[in-house]
């Protein structure tokens, strides 16, 4: 069973990844706003943390 937010304090990587995909889909071919770039960067860091937590949990 994958770790949960309640047990690790980290949201699942799949949830974060969907938010990242939503930003990309929402922008389509236009330039990203500063807010989108900032949120994207924060989500990438959070996604990496979640992936590491999932790998550690699986080991």
PQR file of N, CA, C, O and H, with PARSE charges and radii, in Angstrom:
ATOM      1  N   UNK A   1       0.841  -1.179   0.000 -0.4000 1.5000
ATOM      2  CA  UNK A   1       0.000   0.000   0.000 -0.0000 2.0000
ATOM      3  C   UNK A   1       0.887   1.243   0.000  0.5500 1.7000
ATOM      4  O   UNK A   1       1.826   1.323   0.792 -0.5500 1.4000
ATOM      5  N   UNK A   2       0.608   2.216  -0.873 -0.4000 1.5000
ATOM      6  CA  UNK A   2       1.435   3.424  -0.901 -0.0000 2.0000
ATOM      7  C   UNK A   2       1.260   4.241   0.374  0.5500 1.7000
ATOM      8  O   UNK A   2       0.212   4.181   1.018 -0.5500 1.4000
ATOM      9  H   UNK A   2      -0.155   2.151  -1.516  0.4000 1.0000
ATOM     10  N   UNK A   3       2.283   4.997   0.732 -0.4000 1.5000
ATOM     11  CA  UNK A   3       2.163   5.830   1.929 -0.0000 2.0000
ATOM     12  C   UNK A   3       1.068   6.873   1.740  0.5500 1.7000
ATOM     13  O   UNK A   3       0.753   7.257   0.614 -0.5500 1.4000
ATOM     14  H   UNK A   3       3.134   5.046   0.209  0.4000 1.0000
ATOM     15  N   UNK A   4       0.504   7.319   2.825 -0.4000 1.5000
ATOM     16  CA  UNK A   4      -0.549   8.327   2.752 -0.0000 2.0000
ATOM     17  C   UNK A   4      -0.044   9.647   3.308  0.5500 1.7000
ATOM     18  O   UNK A   4       0.960   9.700   4.019 -0.5500 1.4000
ATOM     19  H   UNK A   4       0.759   7.008   3.740  0.4000 1.0000
ATOM     20  N   UNK A   5      -0.754  10.700   2.974 -0.4000 1.5000
ATOM     21  CA  UNK A   5      -0.398  12.020   3.481 -0.0000 2.0000
ATOM     22  C   UNK A   5      -0.420  12.022   5.008  0.5500 1.7000
ATOM     23  O   UNK A   5       0.444  12.621   5.649 -0.5500 1.4000
ATOM     24  H   UNK A   5      -1.569  10.657   2.397  0.4000 1.0000
ATOM     25  N   UNK A   6      -1.408  11.353   5.577 -0.4000 1.5000
ATOM     26  CA  UNK A   6      -1.541  11.337   7.035 -0.0000 2.0000
ATOM     27  C   UNK A   6      -0.341  10.672   7.709  0.5500 1.7000
ATOM     28  O   UNK A   6       0.080  11.095   8.786 -0.5500 1.4000
ATOM     29  H   UNK A   6      -2.109  10.867   5.057  0.4000 1.0000
ATOM     30  N   UNK A   7       0.211   9.631   7.077 -0.4000 1.5000
ATOM     31  CA  UNK A   7       1.312   8.911   7.718 -0.0000 2.0000
ATOM     32  C   UNK A   7       2.669   9.557   7.472  0.5500 1.7000
ATOM     33  O   UNK A   7       3.580   9.388   8.282 -0.5500 1.4000
ATOM     34  H   UNK A   7      -0.131   9.287   6.203  0.4000 1.0000
ATOM     35  N   UNK A   8       2.824  10.289   6.379 -0.4000 1.5000
ATOM     36  CA  UNK A   8       4.136  10.860   6.046 -0.0000 2.0000
ATOM     37  C   UNK A   8       4.168  12.377   6.055  0.5500 1.7000
ATOM     38  O   UNK A   8       5.245  12.968   6.142 -0.5500 1.4000
ATOM     39  H   UNK A   8       2.084  10.426   5.720  0.4000 1.0000
ATOM     40  N   UNK A   9       3.010  13.023   5.968 -0.4000 1.5000
ATOM     41  CA  UNK A   9       2.971  14.475   5.848 -0.0000 2.0000
ATOM     42  C   UNK A   9       3.275  14.941   4.445  0.5500 1.7000
ATOM     43  O   UNK A   9       3.404  16.141   4.202 -0.5500 1.4000
ATOM     44  H   UNK A   9       2.135  12.544   5.898  0.4000 1.0000
ATOM     45  N   UNK A  10       3.394  13.994   3.506 -0.4000 1.5000
ATOM     46  CA  UNK A  10       3.709  14.295   2.108 -0.0000 2.0000
ATOM     47  C   UNK A  10       2.563  13.790   1.245  0.5500 1.7000
ATOM     48  O   UNK A  10       2.140  12.642   1.380 -0.5500 1.4000
ATOM     49  H   UNK A  10       3.289  13.019   3.703  0.4000 1.0000
ATOM     50  N   UNK A  11       2.065  14.638   0.364 -0.4000 1.5000
ATOM     51  CA  UNK A  11       0.989  14.212  -0.546 -0.0000 2.0000
ATOM     52  C   UNK A  11       1.540  13.210  -1.550  0.5500 1.7000
ATOM     53  O   UNK A  11       2.730  13.245  -1.863 -0.5500 1.4000
ATOM     54  H   UNK A  11       2.409  15.570   0.254  0.4000 1.0000
ATOM     55  N   UNK A  12       0.695  12.319  -2.058 -0.4000 1.5000
ATOM     56  CA  UNK A  12       1.145  11.349  -3.050 -0.0000 2.0000
ATOM     57  C   UNK A  12       1.674  12.041  -4.317  0.5500 1.7000
ATOM     58  O   UNK A  12       1.130  13.053  -4.760 -0.5500 1.4000
ATOM     59  H   UNK A  12      -0.272  12.291  -1.804  0.4000 1.0000
ATOM     60  N   UNK A  13       2.727  11.482  -4.876 -0.4000 1.5000
ATOM     61  CA  UNK A  13       3.334  12.045  -6.085 -0.0000 2.0000
ATOM     62  C   UNK A  13       2.330  12.122  -7.227  0.5500 1.7000
ATOM     63  O   UNK A  13       2.372  13.063  -8.018 -0.5500 1.4000
ATOM     64  H   UNK A  13       3.168  10.660  -4.515  0.4000 1.0000
ATOM     65  N   UNK A  14       1.437  11.160  -7.326 -0.4000 1.5000
ATOM     66  CA  UNK A  14       0.445  11.152  -8.411 -0.0000 2.0000
ATOM     67  C   UNK A  14      -0.480  12.365  -8.334  0.5500 1.7000
ATOM     68  O   UNK A  14      -0.865  12.922  -9.362 -0.5500 1.4000
ATOM     69  H   UNK A  14       1.402  10.395  -6.683  0.4000 1.0000
ATOM     70  N   UNK A  15      -0.833  12.767  -7.131 -0.4000 1.5000
ATOM     71  CA  UNK A  15      -1.697  13.937  -6.948 -0.0000 2.0000
ATOM     72  C   UNK A  15      -0.960  15.200  -7.386  0.5500 1.7000
ATOM     73  O   UNK A  15      -1.514  16.047  -8.087 -0.5500 1.4000
ATOM     74  H   UNK A  15      -0.521  12.314  -6.295  0.4000 1.0000
ATOM     75  N   UNK A  16       0.269  15.309  -6.969 -0.4000 1.5000
ATOM     76  CA  UNK A  16       1.084  16.477  -7.329 -0.0000 2.0000
ATOM     77  C   UNK A  16       1.330  16.500  -8.828  0.5500 1.7000
ATOM     78  O   UNK A  16       1.271  17.555  -9.460 -0.5500 1.4000
ATOM     79  H   UNK A  16       0.719  14.621  -6.400  0.4000 1.0000
ATOM     80  N   UNK A  17       1.609  15.323  -9.397 -0.4000 1.5000
ATOM     81  CA  UNK A  17       1.849  15.234 -10.831 -0.0000 2.0000
ATOM     82  C   UNK A  17       0.630  15.704 -11.613  0.5500 1.7000
ATOM     83  O   UNK A  17       0.777  16.358 -12.646 -0.5500 1.4000
ATOM     84  H   UNK A  17       1.657  14.467  -8.884  0.4000 1.0000
ATOM     85  N   UNK A  18      -0.557  15.388 -11.146 -0.4000 1.5000
ATOM     86  CA  UNK A  18      -1.769  15.836 -11.837 -0.0000 2.0000
ATOM     87  C   UNK A  18      -1.888  17.351 -11.798  0.5500 1.7000
ATOM     88  O   UNK A  18      -2.345  17.962 -12.765 -0.5500 1.4000
ATOM     89  H   UNK A  18      -0.677  14.857 -10.307  0.4000 1.0000
ATOM     90  N   UNK A  19      -1.486  17.958 -10.699 -0.4000 1.5000
ATOM     91  CA  UNK A  19      -1.498  19.425 -10.626 -0.0000 2.0000
ATOM     92  C   UNK A  19      -0.491  20.019 -11.618  0.5500 1.7000
ATOM     93  O   UNK A  19      -0.775  21.027 -12.265 -0.5500 1.4000
ATOM     94  H   UNK A  19      -1.115  17.462  -9.914  0.4000 1.0000
ATOM     95  N   UNK A  20       0.665  19.402 -11.732 -0.4000 1.5000
ATOM     96  CA  UNK A  20       1.668  19.861 -12.697 -0.0000 2.0000
ATOM     97  C   UNK A  20       1.107  19.761 -14.111  0.5500 1.7000
ATOM     98  O   UNK A  20       1.229  20.696 -14.902 -0.5500 1.4000
ATOM     99  H   UNK A  20       0.896  18.583 -11.207  0.4000 1.0000
ATOM    100  N   UNK A  21       0.492  18.625 -14.421 -0.4000 1.5000
ATOM    101  CA  UNK A  21      -0.096  18.438 -15.753 -0.0000 2.0000
ATOM    102  C   UNK A  21      -1.198  19.463 -16.037  0.5500 1.7000
ATOM    103  O   UNK A  21      -1.340  19.927 -17.168 -0.5500 1.4000
ATOM    104  H   UNK A  21       0.392  17.866 -13.778  0.4000 1.0000
ATOM    105  N   UNK A  22      -1.966  19.811 -15.020 -0.4000 1.5000
ATOM    106  CA  UNK A  22      -3.033  20.799 -15.195 -0.0000 2.0000
ATOM    107  C   UNK A  22      -2.458  22.162 -15.561  0.5500 1.7000
ATOM    108  O   UNK A  22      -3.031  22.872 -16.387 -0.5500 1.4000
ATOM    109  H   UNK A  22      -1.850  19.434 -14.100  0.4000 1.0000
ATOM    110  N   UNK A  23      -1.345  22.530 -14.965 -0.4000 1.5000
ATOM    111  CA  UNK A  23      -0.701  23.802 -15.308 -0.0000 2.0000
ATOM    112  C   UNK A  23      -0.270  23.778 -16.771  0.5500 1.7000
ATOM    113  O   UNK A  23      -0.511  24.730 -17.513 -0.5500 1.4000
ATOM    114  H   UNK A  23      -0.879  21.953 -14.294  0.4000 1.0000
ATOM    115  N   UNK A  24       0.363  22.692 -17.174 -0.4000 1.5000
ATOM    116  CA  UNK A  24       0.848  22.577 -18.554 -0.0000 2.0000
ATOM    117  C   UNK A  24      -0.322  22.610 -19.525  0.5500 1.7000
ATOM    118  O   UNK A  24      -0.279  23.321 -20.529 -0.5500 1.4000
ATOM    119  H   UNK A  24       0.559  21.918 -16.570  0.4000 1.0000
ATOM    120  N   UNK A  25      -1.373  21.837 -19.229 -0.4000 1.5000
ATOM    121  CA  UNK A  25      -2.551  21.825 -20.122 -0.0000 2.0000
ATOM    122  C   UNK A  25      -3.215  23.188 -20.167  0.5500 1.7000
ATOM    123  O   UNK A  25      -3.649  23.640 -21.226 -0.5500 1.4000
ATOM    124  H   UNK A  25      -1.408  21.259 -18.413  0.4000 1.0000
ATOM    125  N   UNK A  26      -3.294  23.839 -19.024 -0.4000 1.5000
ATOM    126  CA  UNK A  26      -3.968  25.135 -18.955 -0.0000 2.0000
ATOM    127  C   UNK A  26      -3.273  26.216 -19.766  0.5500 1.7000
ATOM    128  O   UNK A  26      -3.924  27.110 -20.308 -0.5500 1.4000
ATOM    129  H   UNK A  26      -2.941  23.472 -18.163  0.4000 1.0000
ATOM    130  N   UNK A  27      -1.975  26.136 -19.847 -0.4000 1.5000
ATOM    131  CA  UNK A  27      -1.217  27.159 -20.568 -0.0000 2.0000
ATOM    132  C   UNK A  27      -1.265  26.940 -22.073  0.5500 1.7000
ATOM    133  O   UNK A  27      -1.136  27.886 -22.849 -0.5500 1.4000
ATOM    134  H   UNK A  27      -1.446  25.411 -19.407  0.4000 1.0000
ATOM    135  N   UNK A  28      -1.450  25.704 -22.478 -0.4000 1.5000
ATOM    136  CA  UNK A  28      -1.446  25.327 -23.894 -0.0000 2.0000
ATOM    137  C   UNK A  28      -0.229  25.932 -24.579  0.5500 1.7000
ATOM    138  O   UNK A  28       0.900  25.657 -24.173 -0.5500 1.4000
ATOM    139  H   UNK A  28      -1.555  24.935 -21.848  0.4000 1.0000
ATOM    140  N   UNK A  29      -0.428  26.739 -25.596 -0.4000 1.5000
ATOM    141  CA  UNK A  29       0.724  27.262 -26.351 -0.0000 2.0000
ATOM    142  C   UNK A  29       1.099  28.686 -25.942  0.5500 1.7000
ATOM    143  O   UNK A  29       2.020  29.268 -26.514 -0.5500 1.4000
ATOM    144  H   UNK A  29      -1.345  26.962 -25.926  0.4000 1.0000
ATOM    145  N   UNK A  30       0.406  29.243 -24.972 -0.4000 1.5000
ATOM    146  CA  UNK A  30       0.755  30.605 -24.542 -0.0000 2.0000
ATOM    147  C   UNK A  30       1.910  30.574 -23.549  0.5500 1.7000
ATOM    148  O   UNK A  30       2.232  29.532 -22.979 -0.5500 1.4000
ATOM    149  H   UNK A  30      -0.342  28.770 -24.508  0.4000 1.0000
ATOM    150  N   UNK A  31       2.516  31.718 -23.358 -0.4000 1.5000
ATOM    151  CA  UNK A  31       3.594  31.833 -22.375 -0.0000 2.0000
ATOM    152  C   UNK A  31       3.018  31.698 -20.972  0.5500 1.7000
ATOM    153  O   UNK A  31       1.904  32.146 -20.701 -0.5500 1.4000
ATOM    154  H   UNK A  31       2.255  32.565 -23.821  0.4000 1.0000
ATOM    155  N   UNK A  32       3.789  31.077 -20.082 -0.4000 1.5000
ATOM    156  CA  UNK A  32       3.348  30.921 -18.701 -0.0000 2.0000
ATOM    157  C   UNK A  32       3.434  32.246 -17.964  0.5500 1.7000
ATOM    158  O   UNK A  32       4.323  33.058 -18.223 -0.5500 1.4000
ATOM    159  H   UNK A  32       4.695  30.713 -20.301  0.4000 1.0000
ATOM    160  N   UNK A  33       2.510  32.455 -17.053 -0.4000 1.5000
ATOM    161  CA  UNK A  33       2.582  33.644 -16.204 -0.0000 2.0000
ATOM    162  C   UNK A  33       3.638  33.410 -15.125  0.5500 1.7000
ATOM    163  O   UNK A  33       4.084  32.284 -14.910 -0.5500 1.4000
ATOM    164  H   UNK A  33       1.788  31.796 -16.843  0.4000 1.0000
ATOM    165  N   UNK A  34       4.020  34.471 -14.463 -0.4000 1.5000
ATOM    166  CA  UNK A  34       4.976  34.339 -13.362 -0.0000 2.0000
ATOM    167  C   UNK A  34       4.399  33.445 -12.268  0.5500 1.7000
ATOM    168  O   UNK A  34       5.119  32.636 -11.682 -0.5500 1.4000
ATOM    169  H   UNK A  34       3.657  35.386 -14.638  0.4000 1.0000
ATOM    170  N   UNK A  35       3.116  33.587 -11.993 -0.4000 1.5000
ATOM    171  CA  UNK A  35       2.474  32.756 -10.969 -0.0000 2.0000
ATOM    172  C   UNK A  35       2.525  31.274 -11.354  0.5500 1.7000
ATOM    173  O   UNK A  35       2.769  30.424 -10.498 -0.5500 1.4000
ATOM    174  H   UNK A  35       2.532  34.244 -12.469  0.4000 1.0000
ATOM    175  N   UNK A  36       2.298  30.960 -12.621 -0.4000 1.5000
ATOM    176  CA  UNK A  36       2.366  29.574 -13.090 -0.0000 2.0000
ATOM    177  C   UNK A  36       3.780  29.026 -12.970  0.5500 1.7000
ATOM    178  O   UNK A  36       3.975  27.888 -12.543 -0.5500 1.4000
ATOM    179  H   UNK A  36       2.099  31.651 -13.316  0.4000 1.0000
ATOM    180  N   UNK A  37       4.765  29.832 -13.344 -0.4000 1.5000
ATOM    181  CA  UNK A  37       6.157  29.381 -13.227 -0.0000 2.0000
ATOM    182  C   UNK A  37       6.537  29.124 -11.774  0.5500 1.7000
ATOM    183  O   UNK A  37       7.207  28.139 -11.465 -0.5500 1.4000
ATOM    184  H   UNK A  37       4.607  30.756 -13.691  0.4000 1.0000
ATOM    185  N   UNK A  38       6.109  30.006 -10.891 -0.4000 1.5000
ATOM    186  CA  UNK A  38       6.403  29.843  -9.471 -0.0000 2.0000
ATOM    187  C   UNK A  38       5.732  28.591  -8.917  0.5500 1.7000
ATOM    188  O   UNK A  38       6.365  27.790  -8.229 -0.5500 1.4000
ATOM    189  H   UNK A  38       5.564  30.806 -11.141  0.4000 1.0000
ATOM    190  N   UNK A  39       4.445  28.428  -9.221 -0.4000 1.5000
ATOM    191  CA  UNK A  39       3.718  27.250  -8.740 -0.0000 2.0000
ATOM    192  C   UNK A  39       4.319  25.972  -9.306  0.5500 1.7000
ATOM    193  O   UNK A  39       4.450  24.977  -8.593 -0.5500 1.4000
ATOM    194  H   UNK A  39       3.930  29.078  -9.780  0.4000 1.0000
ATOM    195  N   UNK A  40       4.681  25.993 -10.577 -0.4000 1.5000
ATOM    196  CA  UNK A  40       5.298  24.824 -11.217 -0.0000 2.0000
ATOM    197  C   UNK A  40       6.588  24.438 -10.477  0.5500 1.7000
ATOM    198  O   UNK A  40       6.813  23.262 -10.191 -0.5500 1.4000
ATOM    199  H   UNK A  40       4.574  26.801 -11.156  0.4000 1.0000
ATOM    200  N   UNK A  41       7.410  25.409 -10.177 -0.4000 1.5000
ATOM    201  CA  UNK A  41       8.663  25.151  -9.468 -0.0000 2.0000
ATOM    202  C   UNK A  41       8.424  24.569  -8.086  0.5500 1.7000
ATOM    203  O   UNK A  41       9.108  23.630  -7.678 -0.5500 1.4000
ATOM    204  H   UNK A  41       7.227  26.364 -10.409  0.4000 1.0000
ATOM    205  N   UNK A  42       7.462  25.119  -7.366 -0.4000 1.5000
ATOM    206  CA  UNK A  42       7.136  24.598  -6.038 -0.0000 2.0000
ATOM    207  C   UNK A  42       6.594  23.179  -6.121  0.5500 1.7000
ATOM    208  O   UNK A  42       6.932  22.331  -5.295 -0.5500 1.4000
ATOM    209  H   UNK A  42       6.907  25.882  -7.697  0.4000 1.0000
ATOM    210  N   UNK A  43       5.758  22.922  -7.112 -0.4000 1.5000
ATOM    211  CA  UNK A  43       5.203  21.581  -7.277 -0.0000 2.0000
ATOM    212  C   UNK A  43       6.277  20.571  -7.650  0.5500 1.7000
ATOM    213  O   UNK A  43       6.225  19.422  -7.212 -0.5500 1.4000
ATOM    214  H   UNK A  43       5.483  23.611  -7.783  0.4000 1.0000
ATOM    215  N   UNK A  44       7.246  20.984  -8.450 -0.4000 1.5000
ATOM    216  CA  UNK A  44       8.333  20.067  -8.801 -0.0000 2.0000
ATOM    217  C   UNK A  44       9.121  19.639  -7.566  0.5500 1.7000
ATOM    218  O   UNK A  44       9.467  18.468  -7.413 -0.5500 1.4000
ATOM    219  H   UNK A  44       7.289  21.918  -8.805  0.4000 1.0000
ATOM    220  N   UNK A  45       9.395  20.589  -6.700 -0.4000 1.5000
ATOM    221  CA  UNK A  45      10.118  20.272  -5.464 -0.0000 2.0000
ATOM    222  C   UNK A  45       9.268  19.340  -4.600  0.5500 1.7000
ATOM    223  O   UNK A  45       9.777  18.365  -4.049 -0.5500 1.4000
ATOM    224  H   UNK A  45       9.114  21.541  -6.825  0.4000 1.0000
ATOM    225  N   UNK A  46       7.985  19.638  -4.482 -0.4000 1.5000
ATOM    226  CA  UNK A  46       7.096  18.798  -3.685 -0.0000 2.0000
ATOM    227  C   UNK A  46       6.986  17.395  -4.297  0.5500 1.7000
ATOM    228  O   UNK A  46       6.975  16.400  -3.573 -0.5500 1.4000
ATOM    229  H   UNK A  46       7.571  20.431  -4.930  0.4000 1.0000
ATOM    230  N   UNK A  47       6.905  17.319  -5.624 -0.4000 1.5000
ATOM    231  CA  UNK A  47       6.816  16.028  -6.316 -0.0000 2.0000
ATOM    232  C   UNK A  47       8.065  15.189  -6.057  0.5500 1.7000
ATOM    233  O   UNK A  47       7.972  13.991  -5.790 -0.5500 1.4000
ATOM    234  H   UNK A  47       6.913  18.127  -6.213  0.4000 1.0000
ATOM    235  N   UNK A  48       9.234  15.825  -6.138 -0.4000 1.5000
ATOM    236  CA  UNK A  48      10.477  15.102  -5.883 -0.0000 2.0000
ATOM    237  C   UNK A  48      10.508  14.557  -4.453  0.5500 1.7000
ATOM    238  O   UNK A  48      10.919  13.418  -4.231 -0.5500 1.4000
ATOM    239  H   UNK A  48       9.310  16.798  -6.355  0.4000 1.0000
ATOM    240  N   UNK A  49      10.082  15.352  -3.502 -0.4000 1.5000
ATOM    241  CA  UNK A  49      10.024  14.912  -2.114 -0.0000 2.0000
ATOM    242  C   UNK A  49       9.072  13.729  -1.967  0.5500 1.7000
ATOM    243  O   UNK A  49       9.381  12.759  -1.275 -0.5500 1.4000
ATOM    244  H   UNK A  49       9.747  16.277  -3.683  0.4000 1.0000
ATOM    245  N   UNK A  50       7.925  13.811  -2.614 -0.4000 1.5000
ATOM    246  CA  UNK A  50       6.943  12.726  -2.544 -0.0000 2.0000
ATOM    247  C   UNK A  50       7.486  11.449  -3.175  0.5500 1.7000
ATOM    248  O   UNK A  50       7.304  10.363  -2.626 -0.5500 1.4000
ATOM    249  H   UNK A  50       7.674  14.599  -3.176  0.4000 1.0000
ATOM    250  N   UNK A  51       8.147  11.568  -4.313 -0.4000 1.5000
ATOM    251  CA  UNK A  51       8.720  10.387  -4.975 -0.0000 2.0000
ATOM    252  C   UNK A  51       9.765   9.730  -4.080  0.5500 1.7000
ATOM    253  O   UNK A  51       9.797   8.506  -3.956 -0.5500 1.4000
ATOM    254  H   UNK A  51       8.296  12.451  -4.759  0.4000 1.0000
ATOM    255  N   UNK A  52      10.610  10.531  -3.464 -0.4000 1.5000
ATOM    256  CA  UNK A  52      11.626   9.973  -2.566 -0.0000 2.0000
ATOM    257  C   UNK A  52      10.977   9.261  -1.384  0.5500 1.7000
ATOM    258  O   UNK A  52      11.431   8.194  -0.972 -0.5500 1.4000
ATOM    259  H   UNK A  52      10.584  11.525  -3.565  0.4000 1.0000
ATOM    260  N   UNK A  53       9.916   9.851  -0.841 -0.4000 1.5000
ATOM    261  CA  UNK A  53       9.207   9.225   0.275 -0.0000 2.0000
ATOM    262  C   UNK A  53       8.588   7.907  -0.142  0.5500 1.7000
ATOM    263  O   UNK A  53       8.600   6.939   0.618 -0.5500 1.4000
ATOM    264  H   UNK A  53       9.547  10.717  -1.176  0.4000 1.0000
ATOM    265  N   UNK A  54       8.047   7.868  -1.347 -0.4000 1.5000
ATOM    266  CA  UNK A  54       7.450   6.630  -1.850 -0.0000 2.0000
ATOM    267  C   UNK A  54       8.499   5.544  -2.080  0.5500 1.7000
ATOM    268  O   UNK A  54       8.249   4.368  -1.817 -0.5500 1.4000
ATOM    269  H   UNK A  54       8.036   8.655  -1.965  0.4000 1.0000
ATOM    270  N   UNK A  55       9.659   5.939  -2.566 -0.4000 1.5000
ATOM    271  CA  UNK A  55      10.737   4.976  -2.791 -0.0000 2.0000
ATOM    272  C   UNK A  55      11.226   4.410  -1.464  0.5500 1.7000
ATOM    273  O   UNK A  55      11.437   3.203  -1.340 -0.5500 1.4000
ATOM    274  H   UNK A  55       9.862   6.894  -2.779  0.4000 1.0000
ATOM    275  N   UNK A  56      11.404   5.272  -0.480 -0.4000 1.5000
ATOM    276  CA  UNK A  56      11.859   4.837   0.844 -0.0000 2.0000
ATOM    277  C   UNK A  56      10.802   3.910   1.458  0.5500 1.7000
ATOM    278  O   UNK A  56      11.144   2.882   2.042 -0.5500 1.4000
ATOM    279  H   UNK A  56      11.233   6.252  -0.580  0.4000 1.0000
ATOM    280  N   UNK A  57       9.552   4.264   1.330 -0.4000 1.5000
ATOM    281  CA  UNK A  57       8.461   3.457   1.899 -0.0000 2.0000
ATOM    282  C   UNK A  57       8.418   2.077   1.236  0.5500 1.7000
ATOM    283  O   UNK A  57       8.140   1.076   1.898 -0.5500 1.4000
ATOM    284  H   UNK A  57       9.274   5.099   0.855  0.4000 1.0000
ATOM    285  N   UNK A  58       8.692   2.025  -0.063 -0.4000 1.5000
ATOM    286  CA  UNK A  58       8.636   0.765  -0.803 -0.0000 2.0000
ATOM    287  C   UNK A  58       9.814  -0.153  -0.471  0.5500 1.7000
ATOM    288  O   UNK A  58       9.726  -1.371  -0.631 -0.5500 1.4000
ATOM    289  H   UNK A  58       8.917   2.837  -0.601  0.4000 1.0000
ATOM    290  N   UNK A  59      10.904   0.434  -0.013 -0.4000 1.5000
ATOM    291  CA  UNK A  59      12.130  -0.360   0.250 -0.0000 2.0000
ATOM    292  C   UNK A  59      12.034  -1.195   1.497  0.5500 1.7000
ATOM    293  O   UNK A  59      12.980  -1.906   1.838 -0.5500 1.4000
ATOM    294  H   UNK A  59      10.976   1.423   0.118  0.4000 1.0000
TER
END
